[in-house]
Structures are given as C-alpha cells and as structure tokens.
Amino acid sequence: MRRERVVVLALDGVYPFELGIPSRILGAADGRYEVLTCSVDGRPVRTNADFGVTVEHGPEALATADTVVIAPVAPAHLADEVSDDVLAALALIRPGTRIVSICTGAFVLAAAGLLDGRRATTHWQVADRFRRMFPRVDLDPDVLFVDDHPFLTSAGAASGVDICLHLVRKDHGSRLANSVARRCVVPPFRDGGQAQYIEQPVPEQGAASTAATRAWALERLDEPLTLADLSGHARMSQRTFARRFHDEVGLSPGRWLIQQRVVRARHLLESSDLTVDQIAARVGFATGASLRQHLNAAIGVSPQAYRRTFQTAR
C-alpha cells in the first residue's frame, strides 16, 4: 500500500492547534498518509502563542509532497504580498500537487496568485479583508470548506478537521473517514457547504433543542419526512422549529435531510451491491433519478462513477 506524503508548511505566527490537525487526523488513517512538517528555512517557527515549534524539515520537503497543507497564521502576520522565502518554498511544489489551506492559509495562496479565478473560503471574520486584498478570487465566506481541485480551502479552526476528514473520505471512502473520526472523537461528517457561523449552536437555557428530532429523523431517512413531521416530533410549530433548527445546524431542515440522505447513499454505494434504485429507496429519495441529481449536485459525479472509484480502491 502506497502512503501519500502530506507536507504541512508552518510559517511564523502559526496557530498551534491548526498546525497539528493534519498530523492528528491523517495520522489516524491506518497508515495511509505520511505527514511531515516543514518551515521555509528549516528553522524553528514562532507561533501566535507563548512558545515556538521546532520542525524536522526545510522547504525541500515540499518538492516530495503529494499534498501540501498551508497552516494558518494570526491576522497580524498577514500581508498583501508573499515574502521571497515563502515564494521560493511554494515554487518547489510540483505541478498538479494537491494544495490545502486552513483558515488564513488561503491568504498565502491568494497572495501567490494561486487562487485567481478560483472559488475559495477563509475565516468569516477576515472575509472582508480578503476580498479587498484579492478581488480576483471568488470568495465564499459562508461555507466550511471549498474543494476546487487541486486547491482546497477551509474556514477557521475546527474546519481544518472537516477538510482533513474530507481528504480521507475522498481518497479512501467514508468507512475509513468515519473510523478516523471515531478515533479522534470528532463529528464524522460536516458538509463543506454547511454554514461557518451558526447563530445559536447551543440552545439557550430552558429552550427546546432539535437534536432529539434530528436523531429520530436519521433513523427514518427512508420515509418521506416533512417539516410537519419534524416539527410534530419536536412539539413545536413549524415556524419555530424551522427557525431553531437553522440556528442550531446552520441549514434548513429540508437541506439537512438531503445532505444526510446523500451521506447515507454514499456509504451504501461504497459498501454494498444494491442497485441505484434500491439505494434511493433506502435513503428516502423517491427515484434513482433523484439520487443521481442530488449526488451530482453534492460531489459532481454519478452513482456509478462514485461506486467504480471506491470499488477500484478496495
């Protein structure tokens, strides 16, 4: 089994938490990835905390990478232009290499001109600054991550976990990604299109949550669930339920149901020999055509193409 080499570039002012995400998540993927950390000169790097980090590699490691991850730095370290040493390090990356940024790491890629004409995201708090600095980038500040192959950009902090799980899922399927999530005790799946900023992720004290209804719905995805069904289970009016659901999840109930049905369909495509119509029925899509439409909208491929990819991988 070939191990994919992932090289994480640490710059001065790096956030320690995000710097460690690729090693922690990808390192839990049953040996499928080798994760190295480098700096632009091989020297220790100052973090935005009260300590520095010593790295084992210089920029030459970037030339050996299958995937490069640009770790984020504190906003005070962001600049309109990339320094010569960073540009020289980025120039070592081989053409076609997958390049991922976490949070403000997108500023580095944009300043180097690598995101011009591409869709990307970054932390919502610095989105206005990003737009002013890089008008040629199609910025979407509302989502957790964007996969515009070979460039993937993600929002702040924990979205680095989401994008690394996305890499595992994309490379090796949802079964391994879910296993990694369990080992790291993190949510197994948050769709890239999910909202970055959720107004009220934890209900106010005394307020009813929609969590129990979401769990109830996940056990009944094969049923034609409506807003009336969901709000009835939660014992709320439809209007109150829809508002509270969006406050907690960042999605409408309808969009969330579609997302969960697509997730379940992907798992069945990977792990079973059921026909597309049979899978559609099991996950609550009315027809195989409906499943094809929603899967293509979510990940840009047909069920048959998706299944062939992961059957080949197995």
Helices and strands as residue ranges (DSSP letters): E 4-9, H 16-26, E 33-38, E 45-46, E 52-53, G 59-64, E 67-70, G 75-77, H 84-90, E 98-102, H 105-111, E 119-120, G 124-126, H 127-133, E 138-139, E 145-148, E 151-154, H 159-172, H 174-184, H 211-218, H 227-234, H 238-249, H 253-271, H 276-283, H 288-299, H 303-313
